[in-house]
């Protein structure tokens, strides 16, 4: 979708995906990935969020490693991994999980701004390493992925009353009182959990996947996924951790920038992946809304009330696999049209201006639609080049 010719090609691929056509596997190069790296990746292997003070997050590094693996670009994968290990993990990912936030401090230096890890990025990095080890036959990657998975299980997994085994958003700060935990449903991609379960059958990953439908059933608002869920004696949508800490427990809980990934992960997963079929109906409010609205909402409250209807183009991208996977072809076509119409010819990216997060959502969604990758039932990647 980066110029007229590519746009027509992607349109055909998307329609092929809608109507179940075969033979749509895309080969390298991946124009959107190339444009993304030009705009957001520096020569050292750092993903730079230009719209947020040029900071770098472990999430951005994790996603970029995934895309580099998809296109069989081991050189970029290695750069991304080395930068992450050197700058977010003190030079040793076997010893510690990566800090989630790195950027420019108040004294002008560039360094870790928050040393807490983010479990969604941790899970995706472990996934990337396990699959890179398998696909490229690199034992070090696979062993590093196994070590990371073990450390995640040790420091970020808990048993939550009312839910079961669950992944905390990070090792510190998400247990606000003895009875409750703060959880984030978008941190639980079923395909990644399945792959970690394949690597460590005795680990907690299968149990976490089994708990996901329950988390969404009790923690969604009006059929919409929420950013945060308070879980303990009761399970309900929650304000942010910062709002709770400030004594604002009655603030409105919302589904927004975090929650939009719930639809993306579910939509891209193989339908027989553990937890997926049971989880899908619990977030049906989005599909119902898009029957009569062109744009996904950017913010929804815990009752399903739309607070801000103007979701970005990245939101449109994120819901496409979900809509296709649930048989909503007309609604998916509308989101594809919106996405295609948003391409900036000057950059080849989506939106005006092209924002980092939107491009990541679009890379996942369009890569999946174009059959650049598929997830097997057990989370393994199926790629055209392998």
Rosetta blueprint (number, residue, H / E / L):
1 X L
2 X L
3 X L
4 X H
5 X H
6 X H
7 X H
8 X H
9 X H
10 X H
11 X H
12 X H
13 X H
14 X H
15 X H
16 X H
17 X H
18 X H
19 X L
20 X L
21 X L
22 X L
23 X L
24 X L
25 X L
26 X L
27 X L
28 X L
29 X L
30 X L
31 X H
32 X H
33 X H
34 X H
35 X H
36 X H
37 X H
38 X H
39 X H
40 X H
41 X E
42 X L
43 X L
44 X L
45 X L
46 X L
47 X E
48 X L
49 X E
50 X L
51 X L
52 X L
53 X L
54 X L
55 X E
56 X E
57 X E
58 X H
59 X H
60 X H
61 X H
62 X H
63 X H
64 X H
65 X H
66 X H
67 X H
68 X H
69 X H
70 X H
71 X L
72 X L
73 X L
74 X H
75 X H
76 X H
77 X H
78 X H
79 X H
80 X H
81 X H
82 X H
83 X H
84 X H
85 X H
86 X H
87 X H
88 X H
89 X L
90 X L
91 X L
92 X L
93 X L
94 X L
95 X L
96 X L
97 X L
98 X L
99 X L
100 X L
101 X E
102 X E
103 X E
104 X E
105 X L
106 X L
107 X L
108 X L
109 X L
110 X E
111 X E
112 X E
113 X E
114 X E
115 X L
116 X L
117 X L
118 X L
119 X H
120 X H
121 X H
122 X H
123 X H
124 X H
125 X H
126 X H
127 X H
128 X H
129 X H
130 X H
131 X H
132 X H
133 X H
134 X H
135 X H
136 X H
137 X L
138 X L
139 X H
140 X H
141 X H
142 X H
143 X H
144 X H
145 X H
146 X H
147 X H
148 X H
149 X H
150 X H
151 X H
152 X H
153 X H
154 X H
155 X H
156 X H
157 X E
158 X E
159 X E
160 X E
161 X L
162 X L
163 X L
164 X E
165 X E
166 X E
167 X E
168 X L
169 X L
170 X L
171 X L
172 X L
173 X L
174 X L
175 X L
176 X L
177 X E
178 X L
179 X L
180 X E
181 X E
182 X E
183 X E
184 X L
185 X H
186 X H
187 X H
188 X L
189 X L
190 X H
191 X H
192 X H
193 X H
194 X H
195 X H
196 X H
197 X H
198 X H
199 X H
200 X L
201 X L
202 X L
203 X L
204 X L
205 X H
206 X H
207 X H
208 X H
209 X H
210 X H
211 X H
212 X H
213 X H
214 X H
215 X H
216 X H
217 X H
218 X H
219 X H
220 X L
221 X E
222 X L
223 X L
224 X E
225 X L
226 X L
227 X L
228 X L
229 X E
230 X E
231 X E
232 X L
233 X L
234 X L
235 X E
236 X E
237 X E
238 X L
239 X L
240 X L
241 X H
242 X H
243 X H
244 X H
245 X H
246 X L
247 X L
248 X L
249 X L
250 X L
251 X L
252 X L
253 X L
254 X E
255 X E
256 X L
257 X L
258 X L
259 X L
260 X H
261 X H
262 X H
263 X H
264 X H
265 X H
266 X H
267 X H
268 X H
269 X L
270 X L
271 X L
272 X L
273 X L
274 X L
275 X L
276 X H
277 X H
278 X H
279 X H
280 X H
281 X H
282 X H
283 X H
284 X L
285 X H
286 X H
287 X H
288 X H
289 X H
290 X H
291 X L
292 X L
293 X L
294 X L
295 X L
296 X L
297 X L
298 X L
299 X E
300 X E
301 X E
302 X L
303 X L
304 X L
305 X L
306 X E
307 X E
308 X E
309 X L
310 X L
311 X L
312 X L
313 X H
314 X H
315 X H
316 X H
317 X H
318 X H
319 X H
320 X H
321 X H
322 X H
323 X H
324 X H
325 X H
326 X L
327 X L
328 X L
329 X H
330 X H
331 X H
332 X H
333 X H
334 X H
335 X H
336 X H
337 X H
338 X H
339 X H
340 X H
341 X H
342 X L
343 X E
344 X E
345 X L
346 X L
347 X L
348 X L
349 X E
350 X E
351 X L
352 X L
353 X L
354 X L
355 X L
356 X H
357 X H
358 X H
359 X H
360 X H
361 X H
362 X H
363 X H
364 X H
365 X H
366 X H
367 X H
368 X H
369 X H
370 X L
371 X L
372 X L
373 X E
374 X E
375 X E
376 X L
377 X L
378 X L
379 X L
380 X L
381 X E
382 X E
383 X E
384 X L
385 X L
386 X L
